[in-house]
Amino acid sequence: MAARSRGDRLPQRKRALDDPNEKPASPTGVTDEIIEEEVQAHGLARRIGPVRRLYEWVLHWAETRHAGKAMALLAYTEAIFFPVPADVLLIALCMGRPKSSFRWAAVCTFWSVVGGATAMLLGLAVGQQRVVEIMGWLGQGDSAQQALDLLRQYGFWTVAIAALTPVPYNVCSWLAGFSGVHPVTYLIASVLFRPLRFFTVAGLVYLIGPPAKRFIDRYFNLATVLFMALVLAVVLALRYLRH
């Protein structure tokens, strides 16, 4: 009886060596099918081989015991420079273990905000003047100056839009730094809207299950754009009524 009990506790990967037809289960519940579906949901990954391999490399970490560290690292680096969105790994992990969805969303949110703040501070260190000088060499100095001034004026909403919608969060984080958006303004916008994106994804998977993935792939980005448009419309209406 004891021997049988020990055998039951053997790691599945070890037992798979005895039975080549048995594929060891992921510690996070993420399967090859989930990974393939997530890759197929992204057009560039479907059409361009190197991009597909990059997506697959990111997603394979979801099948390992290092998934939490991978989620943190992806969320942090994606907010600075990495091209694969953090949503990819987050959705896979939530699909694998729906009951852990909000834990994955918390990890993703925290490190994404930290990464974005890093990019913003690096942009702030570079400074607007250097950016304008570089663009001046390309004959676009005045245009760059005007664009950065406008970005600073509407910095909060620029960051908010990038934090929630498909607009690249990392690009806007750098631009917020270049234009001199106040770090507190940047942080407030990120803390308010970045978790709204990730926790909504996690909540949909937790509440609906597999059908949520089809909705996220097809309509989620559009829904975030419409939601932000509605928020901006309400803000503008309130300003108009107040005046």
C-alpha positions, 0 to 999 in steps of 0.5 A, spaced: 500 500 500 505 504 501 509 503 495 502 504 491 502 511 495 509 513 493 508 511 486 501 515 486 506 521 488 511 520 483 512 526 478 508 526 472 514 527 468 517 521 471 512 517 469 511 519 462 518 516 461 515 509 463 509 511 458 511 514 452 504 515 450 503 519 456 504 527 456 506 530 463 501 535 465 503 542 466 503 544 473 499 550 471 494 546 467 496 549 461 495 545 455 498 545 448 491 546 445 491 552 449 498 555 447 496 553 440 489 557 440 493 563 443 498 563 438 492 562 432 489 568 435 494 573 433 495 574 426 502 576 426 504 570 429 500 566 424 503 569 418 510 570 420 515 564 422 519 568 427 514 571 430 510 565 431 516 562 435 517 568 439 510 567 441 511 559 442 517 561 446 513 565 451 507 561 452 511 555 453 513 558 460 506 557 462 507 549 462 512 550 467 513 551 475 516 558 473 510 560 470 509 566 475 516 568 474 515 568 467 509 572 468 512 577 472 518 578 467 514 578 461 509 584 464 515 588 466 519 587 459 513 588 455 511 595 458 518 597 456 520 594 450 518 587 449 514 585 443 509 580 445 503 583 449 503 580 457 495 578 455 498 572 451 501 569 457 495 571 462 490 568 458 493 562 457 495 561 465 487 563 466 485 558 462 489 553 465 487 554 472 481 559 472 481 559 480 488 562 480 485 568 474 485 573 479 492 572 482 495 571 475 492 578 473 495 581 480 502 579 478 501 581 471 498 588 473 503 590 478 509 588 474 506 592 468 505 598 472 513 597 474 515 596 467 511 602 465 514 607 470 521 604 468 520 606 461 517 613 463 523 615 468 528 613 462 524 617 457 524 623 462 532 622 463 533 622 456 528 629 456 524 633 451 530 637 448 534 631 446 528 628 442 527 635 439 534 635 437 534 628 434 528 629 430 531 636 428 536 632 424 530 629 420 527 636 419 521 634 424 524 638 430 518 643 430 513 637 429 516 633 434 516 639 439 508 640 438 507 633 439 510 633 445 507 639 448 500 636 446 502 630 449 504 633 456 498 637 456 493 631 455 498 626 459 493 623 463 488 621 458 494 619 453 497 614 458 490 611 460 488 610 453 494 606 452 493 602 459 487 600 457 486 599 450 491 596 444 495 602 443 502 600 445 503 601 453 510 601 452 511 606 447 506 611 450 510 610 457 516 612 453 513 618 450 510 620 457 517 621 459 520 624 453 514 630 454 515 631 461 508 628 464 509 628 471 511 622 474 505 622 479 500 623 473 503 617 469 502 613 475 495 615 477 493 613 470 497 607 470 494 604 477 487 606 475 487 603 468 492 598 467 489 593 472 482 594 469 484 591 463 488 585 466 483 584 471 477 584 466 480 579 462 481 574 468 474 576 470 471 573 464 475 567 464 473 566 471 466 567 470 465 564 463 470 559 462 473 557 455 467 561 451 471 567 454 477 566 450 473 567 444 470 573 446 476 576 448 480 574 441 474 577 437 471 583 441 475 585 447 480 590 444 474 593 441 470 593 447 476 597 451 476 602 445 469 603 446 469 604 453 475 609 453 471 613 448 465 613 452 469 615 458 472 621 454 465 623 452 463 623 459 469 627 461 468 632 455 460 633 457 462 634 464 467 640 462 462 643 457 456 643 462 461 646 468 463 652 463 
